[in-house]
Amino acid sequence: MREDAIDTVIGEDITFRGSLVYSNTLKINGNFRGTIQSSGKLIIGNSGEVEADLDVGTLVVEGKLKGNVVAKEKIELKKPSELIGDIQSPVLEVESGSRFLGNCSM
């Protein structure tokens, strides 16, 4: 994904704790703990480490995620992502080299 198509980026040097609510596209390259709610897209970059429960439109994981996920549209796990938690989504794409530990409901 082109960086110019991303509305907001949480950089590698940022650690954030709390709740996020947004509607467009967010990319996390840093550390985040808490909850995220969005009708838009969440991208967890290669250097991103997230420990949160998510309720989003679309989720793309390239980094590490620990938490439960509800995605209304789709979840994409890109190499070398790691997702630990239960997920619920109508579409799941898992790239070879990704790791997923949990339950999936489709």
C-alpha positions in Angstrom: 0.0 0.0 0.0 1.2 3.5 -0.9 2.1 5.6 2.1 0.1 8.5 0.5 -3.1 6.5 0.7 -2.7 6.3 4.5 -4.4 9.0 6.5 -2.6 8.6 9.8 0.7 6.9 10.9 1.8 6.0 14.4 5.6 6.0 14.0 8.1 3.5 15.2 9.2 5.8 18.0 5.7 6.1 19.5 4.2 4.1 22.3 0.4 4.7 22.7 -2.0 3.4 25.4 -5.7 4.0 25.3 -8.7 3.9 22.9 -8.7 4.9 19.3 -11.8 5.7 17.2 -11.4 6.7 13.6 -13.0 6.2 10.2 -10.4 6.3 7.5 -7.0 4.5 7.3 -4.5 4.1 10.2 -1.0 2.5 10.1 0.7 1.5 13.3 4.5 1.2 13.1 5.0 1.7 16.8 3.5 0.2 20.0 -0.1 0.3 20.9 -2.1 -1.1 23.8 -5.8 -0.7 24.4 -8.8 -0.8 22.1 -9.4 0.3 18.5 -12.8 0.9 16.8 -13.1 1.9 13.2 -15.2 1.5 10.1 -12.0 2.0 8.1 -8.8 0.2 7.6 -6.1 -0.6 10.1 -2.6 -1.6 9.0 -0.1 -2.9 11.5 3.3 -2.4 9.9 6.4 -4.7 10.1 7.7 -2.9 13.1 4.2 -2.5 14.7 3.4 -4.3 18.0 -0.2 -4.1 19.1 -2.0 -5.6 22.1 -5.6 -4.7 21.7 -9.1 -5.8 21.0 -10.1 -4.5 17.5 -13.4 -3.8 15.8 -12.5 -2.5 12.3 -13.6 -2.6 8.7 -10.4 -4.1 7.3 -7.3 -5.3 9.0 -3.9 -5.9 7.5 -1.2 -7.3 9.7 2.5 -7.2 8.8 3.8 -7.0 12.4 2.6 -8.5 15.7 -0.9 -8.4 17.1 -2.2 -9.9 20.4 -5.9 -9.5 20.9 -9.4 -10.4 19.6 -10.5 -9.0 16.2 -13.9 -8.4 14.6 -13.4 -7.2 11.0 -16.5 -6.4 9.0 -14.9 -6.7 5.6 -11.6 -8.7 5.7 -8.4 -9.7 7.5 -5.1 -10.0 5.7 -2.1 -11.6 7.4 1.1 -10.8 5.5 4.5 -12.4 5.9 6.0 -12.3 8.6 3.0 -11.3 10.7 2.0 -12.9 14.0 -1.5 -12.8 15.3 -2.5 -14.3 18.7 -6.2 -14.1 19.4 -9.6 -15.0 18.2 -10.8 -13.5 14.9 -14.2 -13.0 13.2 -14.4 -11.9 9.6 -16.2 -12.8 6.3 -12.8 -13.0 4.5 -9.4 -14.2 5.7 -6.2 -14.1 3.6 -3.2 -15.7 5.1 0.2 -15.4 3.3 2.7 -18.2 3.6 5.1 -17.3 6.4 2.5 -15.7 8.7 1.6 -17.1 12.1 -1.9 -17.3 13.6 -2.8 -18.8 16.9 -6.4 -18.7 17.9 -9.9 -19.4 16.7 -11.5 -18.1 13.5 -15.2 -17.6 12.8 -16.3 -16.8 9.3 
